[in-house]
Amino acid sequence: MPIPIVTRILIADDHAIVRSGLKKVLDAKPDMEVVAEAEDGAEAVEKALREDVHLVILDVSMPRKTGIQAAAELHKRKPELRVLMLSMHDSEQFLFEALKAGASGYVLKSGADTDIVDAVRSAMRGDSFLYPSAV
């Protein structure tokens, strides 16, 4: 998939303040636009399949369907879609589960304000992104 001029992004997190903060950071970049939001994993899958998005950012811990479950389903149903996991958990287990589910990267919430833009650009290039201490 060629890299689009503007990456269309869906953010899924059960905390509105997190979605709002990520949207502000991403929308400030000329090559990124948040076009959809979801409050849980099930809604994220539904919107990602319905909306014209290139990349989905999924919180690991969400109601109805976890981010990892949503990533696995999206990887199966829309394999061209790029997926980034967002988590407060600095955990090898979650990291490996996310990558196994098809995620292109894993970003810690504690560093998201600085890492999320690099993670989006890496994922869109087809590269993986891991938070610095995981490397």
DAJO-V38021 format. One record per residue. N is the residue number from 1. SS is DSSP state (h for helix, s for strand, l for the rest). Layout:
BEGIN
((N	SS) (N	SS))
END
This chain:
BEGIN
((1	l) (2	l) (3	l) (4	l) (5	l) (6	l) (7	s) (8	s) (9	s) (10	s) (11	s) (12	s) (13	l) (14	l) (15	l) (16	h) (17	h) (18	h) (19	h) (20	h) (21	h) (22	h) (23	h) (24	h) (25	h) (26	h) (27	h) (28	l) (29	l) (30	l) (31	l) (32	s) (33	s) (34	s) (35	s) (36	s) (37	s) (38	s) (39	l) (40	l) (41	h) (42	h) (43	h) (44	h) (45	h) (46	h) (47	h) (48	h) (49	h) (50	h) (51	l) (52	l) (53	l) (54	l) (55	s) (56	s) (57	s) (58	s) (59	s) (60	l) (61	l) (62	l) (63	l) (64	l) (65	l) (66	l) (67	h) (68	h) (69	h) (70	h) (71	h) (72	h) (73	h) (74	h) (75	h) (76	h) (77	h) (78	l) (79	l) (80	l) (81	l) (82	s) (83	s) (84	s) (85	s) (86	s) (87	s) (88	l) (89	l) (90	l) (91	l) (92	h) (93	h) (94	h) (95	h) (96	h) (97	h) (98	h) (99	h) (100	h) (101	l) (102	l) (103	l) (104	l) (105	s) (106	s) (107	s) (108	s) (109	h) (110	h) (111	h) (112	h) (113	h) (114	h) (115	h) (116	h) (117	h) (118	h) (119	h) (120	h) (121	h) (122	h) (123	h) (124	h) (125	h) (126	l) (127	l) (128	l) (129	s) (130	s) (131	l) (132	h) (133	h) (134	h) (135	l))
END
